[in-house]
Amino acid sequence: MSHKNDPNEPRYVFSTATAADNADILELLRRSPIRMEMDYVMDRQNNFFLLHDWLPETRVLLARDAATGELQGFLSLLKLRGCVDGREISFQYVTDLIKAPENRNAFLMKRLLNYGFVQYFDTPLIFGLINARNNPARRFSTSVQLQYPGDAVHTFHYLEMAPLWRQRINRRYTLRQAEDQATMDQAMALINRHYGRHALFQPLNREELARQLEVLPGFSAADVWLLEENGQLLGSMITYRPDDLSSLILMRMDRWSRFLFRLIRGVHRITGLLFDPPEEGGHIRTLQVRYLAGNEEVRRVLLRAANNMAYAEKRHSVSMLVDAADPLEPSSWVTYRYQSLLYANGRDRALVARLKEGLVWMDVVWG
């Protein structure tokens, strides 16, 4: 499908991607680093659509040069489901906003966003995960306001923690993996109680959990964990190892990061005590944490356990999406962050008002 979206911008043709566009998308992805203290590119294992095929109702939108046909930008638009006060609701998740490095058109991605909203947007919420260095709240909300007035109701941070060393966990806690349906049900019940207290969350059931754990053939382990004290269940989390679907390649470090990693690497090689940091040109192996349920102390214990898993597996980071007001953020997370925006359709004023109350939390699959 092809559509010239704006007569004032005849240089571009906007369309919905198909499998035939895979090579062009991967080529643009490889030469479009994510600019932070360290520059990354995403590696989708030769198939950009592999991760999205697992998620329902996913579309990749393209902007091509009308004269040459060259790909100038793309983004992914995912339709997900959650609950607001027990009421099921759909929302759009916007990610993979990539523009050709040589393209100087400041409005290209805004126009591509609006093309997607005009074509497909039929939900009251939008959620975007965008590089914090690019001032995402202002840019993203401006993009939406061109066609879809509403309110920016909350922000979230996608954070990463380097597993520098093995952390101590009090012996009174026992961590075990859920291996049968009974323990899976225990974990799900705790997770749903925990996140059900927030205005917006994605409830888990057996079908959804099975979908998340099985994912696709070849997807590395996704595990459910339970934290107990004297046989009493206190907390639960789910960890993902996305290596076979998506990973990051470290392209460039600033001078300070290069010096720090060189120092850590030297200590690691001499003593074996610290983690072995990634090198420029190498893959960054990540452990993702989702559905971190329990009180604040229990959640910190679970994060220490996730740190130790990543350290033992020689991974370079532990990542998680957290609410900007989450008390875990200031003390538990270091290194690099994205800022995200939850944007509500202005036509549903009751929803906007509800989401602006208190701590809002949402968990999404990040690819």
N, C-alpha and C positions, 0 to 999 in steps of 0.2 A: 504494500500500500504506500502511495506517495502523495504528498500534499504540500503545495506551496502555500505557506501559512500567512505571509504578510506581504502585501504588494509593495510596502516600503522597504522590504528586505529581500529583494529578488535574488540575492547571491546564494541563498540556501534553500535546500529542499529537505523537509522533515518527513520522516517515515518510521514505521515500526520494523525492527530488525527481524530477520529470519536466520536460519542456520547458514545460509549462503553468505551472510555478513561476518561470520566468525573470524576469518583471517584478518579482515580490515580492523575489526574491533581489537583483536589481540595485538596487532601491530601498533595501533594508536596507544593502547594501554602500556606497552613496553617503553614507549618514548615519552610518556607523560608522568613524570614522578610526582608523588605527593610531597609537597614542600613543607618541611618542618625543621627542627634542629638536625634531624637526619632525613635525607630524602629517600623515599621508597618507590618502587613500582610493584603493582600487583601481578602475581603469577597465577593464571587460571588453568594451568596444566593442559594447554593446547585446546581447551574447549571452554570458552567463556560461558556457555549456556548450561554447563553441567550442574553448577550449583543452583541456578535459577530453575532448572527443570524439576528440582525437588520441591520447590515452593509453588503453591497454586497461584494462578492468575498473575503471572509475572510477565512484564513487557520491557523490552529494551528499545529506547527511542533514539533515533539517529538524526544528525544534522550533517548533510553533505553539501559540498560546494556545487552549486547548480551548473557551473560551466565545466568543471573537471570531473565531478563525481567523487572527489576525494573526501574521506570522512574527516570532519572538523570537530565533532564532539558527539558524546552520547551520555545517556543516563539510564538507570534502571528504575522501574516503577513497579512495586510489589503491593498486592492487596492482601492484607492480613486481617485477623479478627481478634477482638478482645472483649472485655466486659467493663461497663461503667455502672457501678452500683447494681450489679447483677443483671443488667440489660446488655445483651449481645450487640456489638457494634463493629462495623468494618472501618479500617483506616488504610491509608496509602503510606507506604514506606519508600522514600526517595533516597537512592544511594548511587554509587558509581558515577558521580558527576565528573566527567573527564572532558577536557577541551584540548585541542591540539596546541602545543606550546607556542607555535609560531602565529597562532590566530590572535589578533589584537582586538577583536570585536567584543566589547565589554557586555553586550546585551545578548550574545548568542545563547548562553545557557538559560537565561530568563525566557527567551522566546521558545526554546525547546521545552522547558518546563510547562509553559502555557499551552503549547501544542498538546502535550500529554494530558493536561487537565481538561482541555476542551474535548479531547477524544475519549478519555477514559475515566475521568475523575467523577465518581458518584458516591463518595463517602464523606462523612462529616469531619474527618480528621486527616491531617497529613503529618508524617514524621520524617524529618530529614537528618541525615548524619553527614556533617560537612566539616572540613578542616577548620579548626578554630582560628588559625592564622589569617584566614580569609574573611573574618568578621561575618560568620554565617547567619546570625540572627537577622541582621539588617539586610543582607543580600537575599537570603531565602525568603523572608517575609515580603520584600519588595517584589520579588519574582512572582509570588503568589498573588499579591494585590493587583497585578496587572489585569488578571481575569477573574480572580476568586477572592473577594473581600472576606476578611475574617480576623481572628485574634491570635497572636503568638501567646500561648498560654503557659508554656513551661520550657525549660532547657535541661539537657542531660549531657553528661560527659562520658565519652568512651575513653577509658583509661588503661594504661599498661603498667605493669610492675615487673621489674627485672628480678628474677630469683637469684639474688647475689650469693646467698648461702642457705644452708638448711636451718630452718627456724625451730625453736623448741616448742613443744605442745605438752601441756600439763597431762600427767599420766592418768588423771581421773577420767579423761575423755577417751572414748573408743570410736574410731572411724572404721566403718565397714561398707562394703559395696553391696548394693541391692542386686540380688541374683535370682530372685523368684518373684512371682506376681504379688505375694503377700507383702514383701518388703517394698516393692514398687508402689503398691497402694498406700502403704504407710507414708512413704516419701511424698506422694502426690497430695495426700490429705494435708500434710504439714505445709507444703508449698502453697496450696490453695488457701489455707487459713491465713498464712502470712501475707500473701499478696492481695487477698480479698479485702484486707483493711484499707487498701489504697483505692483512690478513685478510679484508676484505670489499670487493668491487668489482663493477662492472657491465662485463663484457667487451663489446667491440665486434666486430661482424662486418659483412659487406657489407650484409646485410638491415637490421640495426639502424641502421647509419650512414645508409643511404638513407632510412629512416623519419624519422630525426632531421633530415636535411637538407631533405627535401621537406615534411614537416609537413603544412600545409594550404595550399590556394590563397590567395594574398594574404599569407602569412607572409613578413616581410622576411628578408633574406639570413641564412643560417647557413653559416659558412665554416670550412674546415679549413686550418690553417697549419702550415708546416714551417720550423724554424730550422736553418740549416746553417752550417758553417765549412769553407771550402775543399772544398766538395762533400760533406762528411760530415754526415749527419743527426744533430742533437743533441737536438732537442726538437720537440714538437708541441702544438697547442691547437685547440680549437673555439670559435668565437665566435658568439653569437646576438644578433639584433636583434628583440626581441619586440613591437615597437610595434603591429603589426596584431592582436595577440591580447590583450595585457594590458600596462597601464602604470600608473603611479602619478600622482596629482594631489596637489600640495603644498597643504595646506589652511592650515597655521599654523606659524610658526617662533617659537622662544623669542627673547628680546630679544638675546642674544649672537649667535645665528645670523643674525638679521635685520640686525644691525649689520655682521657679517662679510661677508655676501653683498652688502650695499650698497657696502661698501668695494671688494670684488673687482669688482663690476659697474662701479664708477667707473673703476678702473684699466683694465678691459677696453675701455670706451668711449673712453678717452683714448689708450691705447697699443696695444690689440688683442693684448696679450701673454698675458693670463689668460683662462680660460674664462668664458663668460657664464652665471652661475648661474641656476637657476629662480626664478620669482617666485611668490608666493602666488596660488593659483588656477590655476597653469599645470601642464602635464604635465612629468614628469621622464623624459627619454629616456635609456635605459640600454643599455649593451653588456654582455651576460652572457658570462662565460668558463667553459668546462667542459673537463674532460680536459686539464689542464695538466701535461704530461709532460716529464721531463728532470731533470737534477741541479738543485741549489738555485740555482746561478748562472744556468743556462739558463732556469729558470722565472721568475726575476726579469727576465731580458731579455724573455721573452715577455710578461710583465705590463707592462713599459714599452712594448712594441709595442702592446698592447691599449689602454693609456693614450693613445698617439698616435693610434690609430684613432678613439677616442671624441672626442678633442680636435678632430681634423680634421672629424668629422661633427657637431660642435657638440652632443655629448651631455653629459649632466650627471653621469653616474656609470658606473663599471665595477664589476660585481658578481660575486661568486664565493662558493661554499660551501667552507669550509676546515675541516679538522680543528682542534680546539682546541689541539692540540700542534704544529700545522704551523709550522715555523720562518719561513715567509713572513709570518705574521700580524703580529707586533709592528712590523715595519719597513715593510711594503708597504701596509698598509691603514689607512684613516682613516675618519672619520665614523661611520656608524651600523651597528649589528650586531643580528642576531637570535641567540638561542641555541637550539640544537636538541638533541634527545635521541634516542639509539638505545636501544630498550628490548627486551630479549630475553625470550622465553617461558621461564619458570622450569622448565618440564617438560623442556627440552633442556639439561641441565646442561653437557654437553660443548661445546655451542655457546656458552653463556654464558662458560665458562672460556676458550675460544679467542678470543672477541671482546675479552676483557679484557686480552689479551696485546698489548703493543706498540702501535704506531700503527695505528689503524683508520681507514679512509678510505672515503667513499661519495660518489658524485656523483648528484644527482637533478635532474630538471627542475623548476624553480620557476616557478609561474604567478602 
